[in-house]
Amino acid sequence: MLGGCGPHVYGTPASVQKLLLTATVIDKLDPRKTVTITEGDLAIEPGSSAVGLVRGGRYPISTLWLGLLLNSGNEAANALARLGGGEGGVEATVAAMNAEAKRLGAYQTHAVTPSGLDGPGQFTSAYDLALIARKCFASADFRKYALTRTTQIPAQKRLRQGGFQIQNENKLIFNYPGALGGKTGFTQLARHSYVGGAERGGRRLVATLLGAEARPMRGWQQGAALLDWGFSLPRDASVGKLVAPDEATGTPPAAKAPPGPESANGPAPAPAARPAQSGLSLAAAATLAVILAATPLLLLLTQRRRRRIRRRPRRRPQPIA
């Protein structure tokens, strides 16, 4: 762990929660198998991100993963969760996601939806996202999907639906040398969240951001700046480490509820890491946060949003008559 600022602050994940879904079920599903989309898969919040899958359409599971990770398709998340849960369906997968989070040591994470659409009692932290990202990047299938730039969603001739192309929304892979991919996220409640990874000279770094704003830099650009900072540090730089799954099997400390209207009792956060001395400034709404390292996932970087304080405008002095 190279540095941190607020790595254990409770946050709302938005679509980076899809990484926890991936970590939980990607090894359970055969990507070559073709499955049928149900009405329940399409039950997503109106206006939320979707790939464009159709009820009754038949798609390879690999296409669902691409729809999930390139276009953040919430209907793809529902379908993968339903398939991964077996007879228990989506509910079983959400329970498995929470169990997997605890196995990884992500004690400040609690999933309510498989997609990251907001739900009461759903939360995570930037540190936990690093633990989850480490599991994802260890998967060759995940790395392949996350680095896919474009893909074709197959036509459904029986349903008279044409095929179409989708593009990866994570601009890091188009613009950052050595990019490994990652995941973007946004809801009105969570604001912008982001996970991005890159590898240079045999060193793999991952940046995680929670509660960011898209101005003056978009999430992937903030991630790229933080990755640049991480790569500039010596290889032996460290202020701590990410716990390994076999180090996280004990009972977490007594809990306090995270703040906010969606709070739910959960384990107390671990002690925060010492802030990194970076010299990197990300202006205005995006507060520089953190870079964390582990092996083989050498670096995690976290960010949280600074609450804005509204100040009353100063009154101009009135001219003396």
Stockholm file with secondary structure:
# STOCKHOLM 1.0

chainA/1-321         MLGGCGPHVYGTPASVQKLLLTATVIDKLDPRKTVTITEGDLAIEPGSSAVGLVRGGRYPISTLWLGLLLNSGNEAANALARLGGGEGGVEATVAAMNAEAKRLGAYQTHAVTPSGLDGPGQFTSAYDLALIARKCFASADFRKYALTRTTQIPAQKRLRQGGFQIQNENKLIFNYPGALGGKTGFTQLARHSYVGGAERGGRRLVATLLGAEARPMRGWQQGAALLDWGFSLPRDASVGKLVAPDEATGTPPAAKAPPGPESANGPAPAPAARPAQSGLSLAAAATLAVILAATPLLLLLTQRRRRRIRRRPRRRPQPIA
#=GR chainA/1-321 SS CCCCSSTTSCBCCGGGGHHHHHHHHTTTSCTTCEEECCTGGGCCCTTSCCCCCCTTCEEEHHHHHHHHHHHCCHHHHHHHHHHHTGGGHHHHHHHHHHHHHHHHTCTTCBCSSSSCCCCTTCBBCHHHHHHHHHHHHTCHHHHHHHTCCEEEECCBGGGTBCCEEEECSCTHHHHSTTEEEEEEEEETTTEEEEEEEEEETTEEEEEEEEEECCSSSCHHHHHHHHHHHHHHSCTTCCSCCCCCGGGCCSCCCCCCCCSSTTCCCCCCCCCCCCCCCCCCCCCTTSCCCCCBCCSSSCEEECCCCCCCCCCCCCCCCCCCC
#=GC SS_cons         CCCCSSTTSCBCCGGGGHHHHHHHHTTTSCTTCEEECCTGGGCCCTTSCCCCCCTTCEEEHHHHHHHHHHHCCHHHHHHHHHHHTGGGHHHHHHHHHHHHHHHHTCTTCBCSSSSCCCCTTCBBCHHHHHHHHHHHHTCHHHHHHHTCCEEEECCBGGGTBCCEEEECSCTHHHHSTTEEEEEEEEETTTEEEEEEEEEETTEEEEEEEEEECCSSSCHHHHHHHHHHHHHHSCTTCCSCCCCCGGGCCSCCCCCCCCSSTTCCCCCCCCCCCCCCCCCCCCCTTSCCCCCBCCSSSCEEECCCCCCCCCCCCCCCCCCCC
//
